[in-house]
Amino acid sequence: MATFDIVFEGGGAKGSAFAGALTALQAAGHTTRRLIGTSAGAITATLAAAGYTPQEMLAAVNEKLNGRPRFASFMDRPVPADFTPAQREASDTMHALRSVHLPLVAGNVVLDALMDTPLYPTLFSIVECGGIYAGVAFFNWLVEKLGAKGIAPTATIASAFAQTHVDLSVVASDTTDMEMLVLNHRTAPDVPLAWAVRMSMSIPMVWREVVWDASWGTYRGRTKAGNVIVDGGVLSNFPIRLIAESVPEIMGDTDPDGALNLGLLLDETLAVPGVPPKPPEAASELRVVKRLTRLMDTMMGAQDNQEIRDHASEICRLPVQGYGTTEFDMPDAKLQALVSAGRAALEAHLRGRDLAQMSAH
């Protein structure tokens, strides 16, 4: 048996493969030390840190809402109530309405009327908040899942660490200061855990950006209040260097021989048995969503390539060919095929690792 520091790659709906991989890790009797994740990987790492077993994660993946996968609800269109009066007042729409100088017509009345139309809240969200979907359904789901393990909705990263004693890091991207953020109890102790994960999964122009609240404190001693934070995959979708190299000021002064490294990489070149090579495009999905997700898949796939090559022997490639980043509404059979492929891939990876080295850890 061995102990691993694990990095989970980002990849949206494709991240369901992680549940299968963790099932194999548990079945082999291995344990974990540090958990690091980006986007979908941040969700998995956080659930594992909260105490979810692989079987409980599988149950969450298979959860239904009104007969559909609950994950499909994460593609939640914004509603007027999602936008505060301050956001409306400062919006480009309001500035445009004021510049027209319509007699006897108040700009806020026109904006309220536009908000009551089917499409305008989505357009407002794209222009003013940087994303098509609200992200409220995901946030509520995560708070619910953390609460089931006794972690309060307002729990900070530091208080969650004090409760779980699991070293968790969540990766996000600060588009204001143009830097990668590694959020953990050392670097950003006062950030609410649920918001840290919500920041990490905010694929640009797909889910709304998150604005760092002043009450969340600092990042490594520097203020971030008002900064715009998006998906960690923009800068590093697979930050295996965080466990492979010594970065004590971010990752802690841990024993380098205390754990082996394990990267769980979502590989779109590896086929999932029984699944066609290309994901189907949902007819109901907005064309702009299709374009943006293809763009993000391409961009994220190009990140971290040198680190992947340098640490190839420590990386398990999970097959995800034929799956889309936002394909949350996939059929049950396709979902189970993805999970099974993840389990089989890690089983094969563990068989190929140096058994003597693993037993020493």
Residue frames relative to the residue before (quaternion, step in Angstrom):
aa qw qx qy qz dx dy dz
M 1.0000 0.0000 0.0000 0.0000 0.00 0.00 0.00
A 0.1284 -0.8016 0.5830 0.0338 3.56 -1.11 0.70
T 0.3432 -0.6865 0.5961 0.2359 3.53 -1.39 0.27
F 0.1343 -0.8179 0.5586 0.0299 3.57 -0.90 0.95
D 0.2710 -0.6316 0.6901 0.2266 3.47 -1.40 0.52
I 0.1179 -0.8399 0.5296 0.0161 3.60 -0.64 1.11
V 0.1518 -0.7450 0.6443 0.0827 3.53 -1.12 0.86
F 0.1685 -0.7809 0.5984 0.0610 3.56 -0.83 1.07
E 0.3655 -0.7442 0.5182 0.2098 3.59 -0.71 1.07
G 0.4822 -0.6327 0.5168 0.3164 3.55 -1.27 0.41
G 0.2270 0.7962 -0.5413 0.1466 3.56 -1.15 0.55
G 0.5298 -0.6669 0.4064 0.3307 3.59 1.14 0.50
A 0.8560 -0.0770 0.0733 0.5060 3.55 -0.97 -0.93
K 0.5683 0.6076 -0.3821 0.4022 3.59 1.17 -0.49
G 0.5571 0.6498 -0.3692 0.3621 3.58 1.23 -0.46
S 0.4673 0.6673 -0.4544 0.3604 3.60 1.23 -0.12
A 0.5340 0.6258 -0.4012 0.4028 3.59 1.22 -0.38
F 0.5707 0.6141 -0.3816 0.3894 3.59 1.13 -0.56
A 0.6075 0.5677 -0.3628 0.4207 3.58 1.02 -0.74
G 0.6569 0.4995 -0.3072 0.4740 3.57 1.01 -0.79
A 0.6460 0.5256 -0.3211 0.4509 3.57 0.96 -0.87
L 0.6812 0.4865 -0.2945 0.4610 3.59 0.90 -0.87
T 0.5714 0.5679 -0.3792 0.4552 3.57 1.17 -0.51
A 0.6604 0.4948 -0.3001 0.4786 3.57 0.99 -0.84
L 0.6361 0.5276 -0.3333 0.4538 3.59 0.97 -0.80
Q 0.6661 0.4954 -0.2994 0.4704 3.57 0.93 -0.88
A 0.6575 0.5296 -0.3136 0.4345 3.58 0.90 -0.91
A 0.6790 0.4741 -0.2846 0.4829 3.57 1.14 -0.65
G 0.5280 -0.6746 0.3866 0.3417 3.61 1.26 -0.03
H 0.4675 0.6876 -0.4418 0.3370 3.60 1.23 0.25
T 0.2661 -0.7558 0.5800 0.1469 3.57 -1.23 0.51
T 0.3614 -0.7273 0.5437 0.2118 3.55 -1.31 0.18
R 0.2669 -0.7380 0.5947 0.1745 3.56 -1.29 0.42
R 0.8056 0.0337 0.0021 0.5915 3.61 0.33 -1.19
L 0.1471 -0.7712 0.6163 0.0619 3.55 -1.11 0.83
I 0.0052 -0.7973 0.6013 -0.0525 3.58 -0.79 1.08
G 0.0932 0.8225 -0.5563 0.0735 3.58 -0.89 0.87
T 0.2229 -0.7306 0.6319 0.1309 3.50 -1.33 0.55
S 0.8554 0.0309 -0.0356 0.5158 3.58 -0.97 0.91
A 0.8195 0.0222 0.0104 0.5726 3.63 -0.53 -1.08
G 0.6184 0.5425 -0.3342 0.4599 3.56 1.13 -0.64
A 0.6183 0.5358 -0.3367 0.4662 3.57 1.13 -0.66
I 0.6182 0.5357 -0.3432 0.4616 3.57 1.06 -0.73
T 0.6776 0.4881 -0.2907 0.4670 3.58 0.85 -0.98
A 0.6623 0.5055 -0.3135 0.4557 3.59 0.86 -0.92
T 0.6656 0.5077 -0.3060 0.4535 3.59 0.97 -0.83
L 0.6510 0.4968 -0.3231 0.4744 3.59 0.94 -0.80
A 0.6421 0.5097 -0.3254 0.4712 3.59 1.00 -0.78
A 0.6553 0.5079 -0.3103 0.4652 3.59 0.97 -0.83
A 0.6572 0.5180 -0.3044 0.4551 3.58 1.10 -0.70
G 0.6238 -0.5736 0.3270 0.4182 3.56 1.26 -0.24
Y 0.4183 0.7048 -0.4777 0.3163 3.58 1.22 0.23
T 0.3508 -0.7023 0.5798 0.2179 3.53 -0.98 0.88
P 0.6502 -0.4977 0.3707 0.4382 3.61 -1.17 0.28
Q 0.6325 0.5327 -0.3379 0.4495 3.59 1.04 -0.72
E 0.6554 0.4938 -0.3123 0.4787 3.58 1.02 -0.75
M 0.6150 0.5254 -0.3477 0.4742 3.58 1.09 -0.63
L 0.6320 0.5243 -0.3322 0.4640 3.57 1.01 -0.78
A 0.6302 0.5247 -0.3302 0.4674 3.57 1.04 -0.77
A 0.6447 0.5108 -0.3162 0.4728 3.59 1.03 -0.79
V 0.6376 0.5286 -0.3200 0.4601 3.58 1.00 -0.84
N 0.7398 0.4215 -0.2163 0.4777 3.58 1.02 -0.85
E 0.4173 0.7398 -0.4530 0.2709 3.59 1.26 -0.09
K 0.2222 -0.7835 0.5723 0.0963 3.56 -1.02 0.89
L 0.0869 -0.7496 0.6544 0.0490 3.53 -1.28 0.61
N 0.8233 -0.0995 0.0058 0.5588 3.56 -0.45 1.25
G 0.7400 -0.4474 0.2162 0.4533 3.54 0.98 0.92
R 0.6842 0.4289 -0.2800 0.5192 3.60 1.27 -0.10
P 0.6205 -0.5103 0.4041 0.4374 3.63 -1.16 0.36
R 0.4920 -0.6780 0.4478 0.3125 3.56 -0.83 0.92
F 0.5623 0.6084 -0.3844 0.4072 3.57 1.14 -0.57
A 0.5891 0.5892 -0.3728 0.4085 3.59 1.13 -0.59
S 0.6009 0.5759 -0.3576 0.4235 3.58 1.18 -0.52
F 0.5275 0.6424 -0.4110 0.3744 3.60 1.23 -0.26
M 0.6291 0.4810 -0.3357 0.5100 3.59 1.25 -0.33
D 0.1720 0.8374 -0.4932 0.1607 3.56 0.78 1.09
R 0.3771 -0.7250 0.5343 0.2161 3.55 -0.71 1.13
P 0.5042 -0.6566 0.4580 0.3238 3.62 -0.95 0.73
V 0.2168 -0.7344 0.6289 0.1347 3.53 -1.28 0.55
P 0.7028 -0.4853 0.2951 0.4284 3.62 -1.14 0.45
A 0.6498 0.5446 -0.3242 0.4197 3.59 1.00 -0.79
D 0.5614 0.6157 -0.3853 0.3966 3.62 1.23 -0.29
F 0.7188 0.4223 -0.2349 0.4998 3.59 1.20 -0.42
T 0.3856 -0.7435 0.5046 0.2094 3.55 -0.72 1.10
P 0.6479 -0.5011 0.3892 0.4216 3.60 -1.22 0.33
A 0.6356 0.5325 -0.3334 0.4487 3.58 1.02 -0.75
Q 0.6471 0.5092 -0.3193 0.4690 3.61 0.99 -0.79
R 0.6519 0.5073 -0.3165 0.4663 3.56 0.96 -0.81
E 0.6733 0.5184 -0.2993 0.4341 3.56 0.89 -0.97
A 0.7444 0.4036 -0.2162 0.4860 3.58 1.01 -0.82
S 0.4696 0.7240 -0.4163 0.2865 3.60 1.26 -0.07
D 0.6127 -0.5391 0.4378 0.3773 3.53 -1.30 0.40
T 0.5903 0.5730 -0.3648 0.4362 3.57 1.10 -0.67
M 0.6787 0.4838 -0.2994 0.4644 3.56 0.87 -0.93
H 0.6232 0.5287 -0.3398 0.4655 3.59 1.01 -0.75
A 0.6580 0.5096 -0.3083 0.4608 3.58 0.98 -0.87
L 0.6578 0.5109 -0.3127 0.4567 3.58 0.95 -0.85
R 0.6504 0.5103 -0.3210 0.4621 3.56 1.00 -0.76
S 0.6664 0.5245 -0.3113 0.4289 3.57 1.02 -0.76
V 0.6003 0.5790 -0.3557 0.4217 3.59 1.21 -0.45
H 0.1907 -0.8240 0.5069 0.1666 3.60 1.18 -0.66
L 0.1324 0.7983 -0.5704 0.1410 3.56 0.73 1.06
P 0.4086 -0.7278 0.4835 0.2639 3.62 -0.63 0.99
L 0.8620 0.1299 -0.1265 0.4733 3.53 -1.12 0.86
V 0.6566 0.4654 -0.3206 0.4995 3.59 1.22 0.26
A 0.2766 -0.7653 0.5616 0.1496 3.57 -0.66 1.11
G 0.5599 -0.6398 0.4152 0.3237 3.55 -0.96 0.88
N 0.6643 0.5140 -0.3238 0.4356 3.58 0.93 -0.80
V 0.5967 0.5496 -0.3646 0.4571 3.59 1.16 -0.57
V 0.6562 0.4979 -0.3082 0.4760 3.58 0.94 -0.87
L 0.6606 0.5082 -0.3153 0.4537 3.59 0.90 -0.89
D 0.6359 0.5189 -0.3320 0.4649 3.59 0.97 -0.80
A 0.6459 0.5149 -0.3201 0.4639 3.58 1.01 -0.79
L 0.6377 0.5155 -0.3216 0.4735 3.58 1.02 -0.79
M 0.6402 0.5455 -0.3208 0.4355 3.57 1.00 -0.83
D 0.6652 0.5098 -0.3005 0.4553 3.58 1.15 -0.54
T 0.5540 0.5744 -0.4077 0.4439 3.60 1.27 0.04
P 0.6534 -0.5724 0.3239 0.3748 3.63 -1.10 0.59
L 0.7871 0.3814 -0.1822 0.4492 3.59 0.85 -0.95
Y 0.5970 0.6448 -0.3767 0.2930 3.58 0.98 -0.76
P 0.6142 0.5434 -0.3889 0.4198 3.69 0.85 -0.67
T 0.6324 0.5194 -0.3319 0.4691 3.59 1.07 -0.70
L 0.6557 0.4980 -0.3118 0.4742 3.58 0.93 -0.86
F 0.6335 0.5246 -0.3219 0.4689 3.58 0.99 -0.83
S 0.6565 0.5211 -0.3070 0.4508 3.57 0.96 -0.88
I 0.6428 0.5169 -0.3260 0.4620 3.58 0.99 -0.81
V 0.7248 0.4567 -0.2491 0.4516 3.56 0.78 -1.07
E 0.7949 0.3554 -0.1614 0.4646 3.58 0.79 -1.02
C 0.8081 0.2772 -0.1070 0.5085 3.58 1.07 -0.72
G 0.5085 -0.7232 0.3801 0.2717 3.57 1.26 0.24
G 0.7808 0.2744 -0.1912 0.5278 3.59 1.11 0.47
I 0.5231 -0.6447 0.4688 0.3016 3.55 -1.18 0.66
Y 0.7851 0.3026 -0.1463 0.5202 3.55 0.88 -0.97
A 0.5697 -0.6565 0.3954 0.2969 3.53 -1.12 0.79
G 0.3129 -0.7636 0.5106 0.2415 3.60 0.97 -0.78
V 0.4399 0.7072 -0.4535 0.3173 3.59 1.26 0.05
A 0.6511 0.5259 -0.3220 0.4426 3.59 0.93 -0.88
F 0.6468 0.4994 -0.3272 0.4745 3.59 0.97 -0.78
F 0.6555 0.5214 -0.3209 0.4421 3.58 0.84 -0.96
N 0.6709 0.4931 -0.3014 0.4647 3.59 0.89 -0.89
W 0.6245 0.5333 -0.3314 0.4644 3.58 1.05 -0.77
L 0.6746 0.4941 -0.3027 0.4573 3.59 0.88 -0.92
V 0.6314 0.5216 -0.3318 0.4682 3.60 0.94 -0.84
E 0.6370 0.5287 -0.3160 0.4635 3.57 1.02 -0.84
K 0.6935 0.4786 -0.2838 0.4575 3.59 0.85 -0.96
L 0.6399 0.4975 -0.3303 0.4837 3.60 1.02 -0.72
G 0.6402 0.5393 -0.3224 0.4421 3.57 1.00 -0.82
A 0.6133 0.5598 -0.3462 0.4366 3.58 1.09 -0.67
K 0.7099 0.3800 -0.2413 0.5417 3.59 1.26 -0.39
G 0.6302 -0.5952 0.3194 0.3829 3.57 1.21 0.44
I 0.5237 0.6096 -0.4261 0.4154 3.59 1.24 0.31
A 0.4277 -0.7489 0.4514 0.2292 3.56 -0.56 1.21
P 0.6203 -0.5614 0.3910 0.3836 3.62 -1.12 0.57
T 0.7317 0.4051 -0.2267 0.4991 3.59 1.10 -0.67
A 0.3536 0.7623 -0.4871 0.2380 3.61 1.23 0.08
T 0.3231 -0.7280 0.5712 0.1984 3.55 -0.96 0.88
I 0.6772 -0.4555 0.3579 0.4536 3.55 -1.27 0.15
A 0.6648 0.5087 -0.3071 0.4527 3.58 0.97 -0.84
S 0.6922 0.4646 -0.3013 0.4628 3.60 0.86 -0.86
A 0.6157 0.5276 -0.3477 0.4708 3.58 1.10 -0.62
F 0.6342 0.5170 -0.3294 0.4712 3.60 1.02 -0.76
A 0.6454 0.5188 -0.3237 0.4577 3.58 0.96 -0.84
Q 0.6800 0.4907 -0.2751 0.4702 3.56 1.12 -0.68
T 0.7900 0.3421 -0.1642 0.4816 3.59 0.86 -0.97
H 0.2312 -0.7900 0.5170 0.2348 3.59 1.18 -0.70
V 0.5031 0.6074 -0.4418 0.4275 3.57 1.16 0.67
D 0.3642 -0.7394 0.5322 0.1932 3.57 -0.82 1.07
L 0.0319 0.8223 -0.5585 0.1047 3.55 -0.15 1.38
S 0.0285 -0.7722 0.6346 0.0153 3.57 -1.06 0.84
V 0.1399 -0.7761 0.6138 0.0357 3.55 -1.00 0.98
V 0.2615 -0.7947 0.5347 0.1187 3.58 -0.77 1.06
A 0.0305 0.7752 -0.6288 0.0536 3.56 -0.98 0.97
S 0.3606 -0.7205 0.5503 0.2192 3.58 -1.33 0.17
D 0.2506 -0.7534 0.5952 0.1237 3.56 -0.85 1.06
T 0.2055 -0.8162 0.5284 0.1110 3.59 -0.33 1.22
T 0.5765 0.5728 -0.3828 0.4393 3.59 1.24 -0.20
D 0.7813 0.2741 -0.1390 0.5432 3.57 0.83 -1.01
M 0.3557 -0.7784 0.4537 0.2487 3.57 1.37 0.02
E 0.5662 0.5659 -0.4196 0.4279 3.55 0.65 1.14
M 0.5054 -0.6128 0.5143 0.3234 3.52 -1.27 0.47
L 0.1940 -0.7666 0.6036 0.1017 3.55 -1.02 0.87
V 0.1182 -0.7454 0.6525 0.0690 3.54 -0.98 0.94
L 0.1298 -0.8461 0.5165 0.0204 3.54 -0.09 1.35
N 0.2514 0.7388 -0.5957 0.1903 3.55 -0.67 1.16
H 0.7344 -0.4446 0.2720 0.4347 3.59 -1.26 0.01
R 0.6228 0.5168 -0.3492 0.4724 3.59 1.25 -0.17
T 0.7800 0.3921 -0.1786 0.4539 3.55 0.87 -0.99
A 0.8105 0.0619 0.0195 0.5822 3.60 1.03 -0.80
P 0.0316 -0.8772 0.4781 0.0290 3.59 0.74 1.04
D 0.7394 0.4529 -0.2361 0.4387 3.61 1.02 -0.73
V 0.4789 0.6499 -0.4544 0.3766 3.60 1.24 0.06
P 0.4670 -0.6541 0.5057 0.3136 3.63 -0.86 0.85
L 0.5438 -0.6553 0.4137 0.3221 3.57 -0.85 0.99
A 0.6640 0.5111 -0.3198 0.4423 3.60 0.86 -0.90
W 0.6697 0.4822 -0.3070 0.4742 3.60 1.00 -0.73
A 0.5766 0.5701 -0.3822 0.4432 3.61 1.10 -0.58
V 0.6825 0.4667 -0.2819 0.4867 3.57 0.94 -0.91
R 0.6280 0.5369 -0.3336 0.4540 3.58 1.00 -0.81
M 0.6255 0.5177 -0.3388 0.4753 3.60 1.04 -0.70
S 0.6833 0.5291 -0.2905 0.4108 3.56 0.86 -1.00
M 0.7532 0.3978 -0.2247 0.4733 3.61 1.06 -0.68
S 0.4645 0.7052 -0.4303 0.3190 3.61 1.28 0.15
I 0.1510 -0.8001 0.5769 0.0652 3.58 0.24 1.26
P 0.4987 -0.6931 0.4201 0.3071 3.61 -0.61 1.08
M 0.8450 0.1183 -0.1639 0.4951 3.52 -1.03 1.04
V 0.6265 0.4735 -0.3625 0.5018 3.61 1.23 0.13
W 0.7792 0.0816 -0.0511 0.6193 3.59 0.78 -1.05
R 0.6334 -0.5639 0.3785 0.3708 3.55 -1.11 0.70
E 0.5252 -0.6057 0.5022 0.3242 3.54 -1.14 0.70
V 0.3000 -0.7103 0.5981 0.2187 3.53 -1.31 0.32
V 0.2359 -0.7573 0.5939 0.1344 3.56 -0.92 0.92
W 0.4599 -0.7039 0.4753 0.2590 3.56 -0.71 1.15
D 0.3014 -0.7676 0.5454 0.1499 3.55 -0.72 1.14
A 0.5802 -0.6145 0.4087 0.3444 3.58 -1.02 0.80
S 0.6364 0.5537 -0.3307 0.4232 3.59 1.10 -0.67
W 0.5961 0.5894 -0.3558 0.4130 3.57 1.27 -0.26
G 0.5082 -0.6819 0.4079 0.3322 3.57 1.25 0.09
T 0.6777 -0.5061 0.3775 0.3770 3.53 -1.25 -0.50
Y 0.3338 -0.6724 0.6080 0.2584 3.52 -1.41 0.12
R 0.8236 -0.1242 0.0217 0.5530 3.57 -0.50 1.21
G 0.7415 -0.4396 0.2091 0.4617 3.55 0.99 0.94
R 0.6593 0.4873 -0.3079 0.4827 3.61 1.27 -0.05
T 0.4862 -0.6727 0.4723 0.2968 3.55 -0.96 0.84
K 0.1183 -0.7863 0.6045 0.0493 3.54 -1.12 0.78
A 0.3259 0.7847 -0.4844 0.2083 3.58 1.27 0.05
G 0.8138 0.2201 -0.1975 0.5003 3.56 -0.82 1.07
N 0.5247 0.6364 -0.4231 0.3750 3.60 1.20 -0.17
V 0.3961 -0.7095 0.5380 0.2241 3.54 -1.14 0.73
I 0.1036 -0.8135 0.5723 -0.0055 3.55 -0.70 1.18
V 0.0438 -0.7970 0.6023 -0.0098 3.57 -0.97 0.94
D 0.8205 -0.2796 0.2112 0.4516 3.52 -1.43 -0.14
G 0.5026 -0.6762 0.4582 0.2832 3.56 -0.93 0.93
G 0.5935 0.6109 -0.3587 0.3819 3.56 1.17 -0.56
V 0.4888 0.6517 -0.4394 0.3785 3.58 1.22 -0.25
L 0.7922 0.2651 -0.1291 0.5343 3.59 1.04 -0.77
S 0.7939 -0.0942 0.0591 0.5978 3.60 1.06 -0.58
N 0.1707 -0.8210 0.5415 0.0590 3.54 -0.31 1.28
F 0.7857 0.1595 -0.0630 0.5944 3.57 1.23 -0.45
P 0.0191 0.8711 -0.4898 0.0318 3.61 0.55 1.17
I 0.0086 0.8433 -0.5365 0.0286 3.57 0.65 1.09
R 0.5514 0.6229 -0.4007 0.3839 3.60 1.17 -0.46
L 0.5741 0.6128 -0.3814 0.3865 3.60 1.15 -0.50
I 0.7377 0.3263 -0.2309 0.5440 3.58 1.14 -0.48
A 0.6477 0.5407 -0.3225 0.4290 3.59 1.16 -0.52
E 0.7577 0.2876 -0.1597 0.5636 3.57 1.19 -0.58
S 0.5228 -0.6329 0.4670 0.3287 3.58 -1.18 0.45
V 0.1204 0.7590 -0.6266 0.1296 3.56 -0.63 1.21
P 0.0875 -0.8759 0.4703 0.0629 3.60 0.67 1.11
E 0.6470 0.5356 -0.3422 0.4212 3.60 1.00 -0.70
I 0.7253 0.3694 -0.2316 0.5328 3.58 1.22 -0.38
M 0.8137 0.2886 -0.1172 0.4908 3.55 0.81 -1.04
G 0.5819 -0.6020 0.3761 0.3968 3.60 1.25 0.02
D 0.4760 -0.6655 0.5031 0.2782 3.52 -1.23 0.54
T 0.1053 0.8329 -0.5287 0.1253 3.54 0.49 1.25
D 0.6049 -0.5477 0.4385 0.3767 3.53 -1.29 0.42
P 0.3784 -0.7527 0.4830 0.2388 3.65 -0.50 1.10
D 0.7014 0.4290 -0.2686 0.5019 3.57 1.20 -0.42
G 0.4938 0.6993 -0.4029 0.3238 3.58 1.31 0.09
A 0.8037 0.0696 -0.0277 0.5902 3.57 1.22 -0.33
L 0.4300 -0.6543 0.5543 0.2824 3.52 -1.29 0.45
N 0.4599 -0.6647 0.5111 0.2925 3.56 -1.22 0.44
L 0.0293 0.7798 -0.6249 0.0222 3.56 -1.08 0.76
G 0.0896 -0.7877 0.6089 0.0273 3.55 -0.68 1.13
L 0.1836 -0.7687 0.6050 0.0967 3.56 -0.86 0.99
L 0.0647 -0.8347 0.5443 -0.0532 3.53 -0.21 1.40
L 0.3214 -0.7358 0.5675 0.1824 3.57 -0.90 0.97
D 0.1048 -0.8490 0.5178 -0.0061 3.55 -0.19 1.35
E 0.2686 -0.8009 0.5208 0.1232 3.57 -0.45 1.25
T 0.6075 0.5459 -0.3697 0.4431 3.60 1.23 -0.02
L 0.6579 0.4949 -0.3059 0.4781 3.59 1.25 -0.25
A 0.4000 -0.7499 0.4862 0.2035 3.53 -0.73 1.13
V 0.3252 -0.6817 0.6201 0.2121 3.52 -1.25 0.63
P 0.5035 -0.6804 0.4236 0.3227 3.63 -0.59 1.03
G 0.8417 0.1986 -0.1678 0.4732 3.53 -0.91 1.04
V 0.6558 0.4946 -0.3089 0.4795 3.61 1.27 0.01
P 0.4910 -0.6609 0.4759 0.3092 3.63 -0.85 0.92
P 0.6051 -0.6291 0.3552 0.3346 3.60 -1.07 0.70
K 0.7652 0.3104 -0.1971 0.5284 3.63 1.09 -0.47
P 0.4441 -0.6850 0.4975 0.2933 3.60 -0.93 0.83
P 0.4733 -0.6604 0.4875 0.3196 3.59 -0.99 0.71
E 0.3636 -0.7123 0.5514 0.2374 3.55 -1.12 0.62
A 0.4058 -0.7201 0.5079 0.2426 3.56 -0.71 1.08
A 0.4832 -0.6919 0.4569 0.2812 3.54 -0.82 1.03
S 0.6849 0.5020 -0.2823 0.4464 3.57 1.11 -0.69
E 0.5628 0.6271 -0.3894 0.3721 3.57 1.21 -0.28
L 0.5289 -0.6371 0.4611 0.3189 3.56 -0.97 0.88
R 0.5582 -0.6164 0.4350 0.3453 3.59 -1.02 0.78
V 0.6351 0.5372 -0.3399 0.4388 3.57 1.01 -0.77
V 0.6138 0.5363 -0.3480 0.4632 3.60 1.10 -0.65
K 0.6368 0.5295 -0.3280 0.4545 3.56 0.96 -0.85
R 0.6661 0.5026 -0.3032 0.4602 3.57 0.92 -0.91
L 0.6943 0.4927 -0.2843 0.4408 3.55 0.84 -0.99
T 0.6725 0.4844 -0.3186 0.4600 3.59 0.90 -0.79
R 0.6188 0.5180 -0.3545 0.4723 3.61 1.06 -0.65
L 0.6396 0.5249 -0.3180 0.4629 3.56 1.03 -0.82
M 0.6845 0.4782 -0.2915 0.4667 3.58 0.89 -0.92
D 0.6080 0.5415 -0.3571 0.4578 3.61 1.01 -0.71
T 0.6655 0.5026 -0.2990 0.4639 3.57 0.95 -0.90
M 0.6845 0.4960 -0.2865 0.4509 3.57 0.86 -0.98
M 0.6929 0.4768 -0.2857 0.4593 3.56 0.86 -0.97
G 0.6371 0.5474 -0.3312 0.4299 3.55 1.06 -0.69
A 0.6802 0.4924 -0.2867 0.4611 3.57 1.18 -0.49
Q 0.5594 0.6239 -0.3855 0.3863 3.59 1.26 -0.26
D 0.8612 0.2402 -0.1291 0.4289 3.54 -1.34 0.37
N 0.3081 0.8014 -0.4827 0.1726 3.61 1.21 0.26
Q 0.6525 0.5143 -0.3347 0.4446 3.60 0.94 -0.79
E 0.6522 0.5054 -0.3186 0.4666 3.59 0.95 -0.83
I 0.6204 0.5394 -0.3389 0.4575 3.58 1.06 -0.73
R 0.6628 0.4885 -0.3070 0.4773 3.57 0.96 -0.82
D 0.6727 0.5202 -0.3020 0.4309 3.59 0.93 -0.88
H 0.7924 0.2738 -0.1236 0.5310 3.59 1.07 -0.69
A 0.1466 0.8514 -0.4940 0.0977 3.55 1.17 0.62
S 0.6845 0.5044 -0.3032 0.4302 3.60 0.92 -0.83
E 0.6922 0.4562 -0.2701 0.4897 3.58 1.23 -0.38
I 0.6348 0.5394 -0.3099 0.4584 3.57 1.31 0.05
C 0.1942 -0.7393 0.6349 0.1122 3.53 -1.02 0.90
R 0.2457 -0.7816 0.5621 0.1134 3.55 -0.67 1.12
L 0.1914 -0.7965 0.5686 0.0749 3.55 -0.56 1.21
P 0.4237 -0.7203 0.4795 0.2679 3.65 -0.67 1.00
V 0.0876 0.7945 -0.5968 0.0701 3.58 -0.89 0.97
Q 0.3052 0.7634 -0.5207 0.2300 3.60 1.18 0.36
G 0.7756 0.3173 -0.2447 0.4878 3.54 -0.94 0.92
Y 0.6589 0.4635 -0.3033 0.5089 3.58 1.32 0.18
G 0.3042 -0.7715 0.5374 0.1533 3.57 -1.02 0.84
T 0.6419 -0.5533 0.3785 0.3722 3.55 -1.19 0.59
T 0.7897 0.2698 -0.1433 0.5320 3.60 0.95 -0.81
E 0.4058 0.7217 -0.4663 0.3116 3.59 1.20 0.47
F 0.0861 0.8427 -0.5238 0.0899 3.57 0.68 1.10
D 0.6996 0.4669 -0.2603 0.4741 3.58 1.18 -0.48
M 0.2488 0.8001 -0.5138 0.1844 3.60 1.08 0.64
P 0.5866 -0.5785 0.4250 0.3751 3.63 -1.11 0.57
D 0.6602 -0.5357 0.3585 0.3855 3.55 -1.19 0.59
A 0.6606 0.5184 -0.3211 0.4380 3.60 0.88 -0.92
K 0.6587 0.4973 -0.3129 0.4700 3.58 0.99 -0.78
L 0.6339 0.5250 -0.3258 0.4651 3.58 1.03 -0.76
Q 0.6748 0.4920 -0.3002 0.4610 3.58 0.89 -0.89
A 0.6121 0.5416 -0.3492 0.4584 3.59 1.10 -0.66
L 0.6388 0.5253 -0.3158 0.4650 3.59 1.05 -0.79
V 0.6664 0.4976 -0.2957 0.4700 3.57 0.91 -0.93
S 0.6629 0.5057 -0.3048 0.4604 3.59 0.93 -0.88
A 0.6391 0.5182 -0.3249 0.4663 3.58 1.03 -0.78
G 0.6296 0.5326 -0.3322 0.4578 3.59 1.04 -0.73
R 0.6559 0.5039 -0.3103 0.4686 3.55 0.95 -0.83
A 0.6707 0.5007 -0.3025 0.4561 3.58 0.85 -0.95
A 0.6426 0.5331 -0.3293 0.4410 3.60 1.00 -0.79
L 0.6964 0.4496 -0.2968 0.4741 3.60 0.87 -0.82
E 0.5850 0.5570 -0.3750 0.4549 3.59 1.06 -0.61
A 0.6717 0.4840 -0.2936 0.4779 3.58 0.94 -0.88
H 0.6365 0.5316 -0.3286 0.4520 3.59 0.99 -0.81
L 0.6711 0.4977 -0.3049 0.4572 3.58 0.89 -0.88
R 0.6254 0.5277 -0.3417 0.4622 3.58 1.04 -0.68
G 0.7117 0.4672 -0.2585 0.4565 3.56 1.07 -0.67
R 0.5531 0.6048 -0.4090 0.4012 3.60 1.19 -0.24
D 0.6030 -0.5573 0.4306 0.3748 3.53 -1.25 0.46
L 0.3471 -0.7809 0.4776 0.2038 3.58 -0.32 1.23
A 0.6193 0.5383 -0.3476 0.4537 3.59 1.04 -0.68
Q 0.6508 0.5125 -0.3053 0.4697 3.55 1.00 -0.88
M 0.6734 0.5063 -0.3006 0.4471 3.56 0.94 -0.89
S 0.6641 0.5049 -0.3173 0.4509 3.59 0.94 -0.79
A 0.6122 0.5573 -0.3463 0.4412 3.60 1.18 -0.54
H 0.7135 0.3987 -0.2399 0.5239 3.60 1.24 -0.37
